[in-house]
Amino acid sequence: MIRVLIVDVESQARACLRTELEAVKDITVVGEVADTSQAADAVSKH
């Protein structure tokens, strides 16, 4: 299982990417954030 955290400032881009990734059997999207500081916090939680 591949776990993915999506990081992009554009919410529309995050939503599109999540949709595409969730369609892949072995990928789990664990979250979405808008910037690198949020990403660092999210990574430490997962």
C-alpha positions, 0 to 999 in steps of 0.5 A: 500500500502506498500512502500519499499526502497531497501538497498544493496551494490550489485546492482544485488541483488537490481535488483533481489529484485526489480523484485520480489517485483514489482510483488506483487500487494500491494508493491511499490518500492520507490527506491534503494540505496547501503549503509546506508547513502544513505538510510537515505537520501532516507527515508527523501525524501519519 
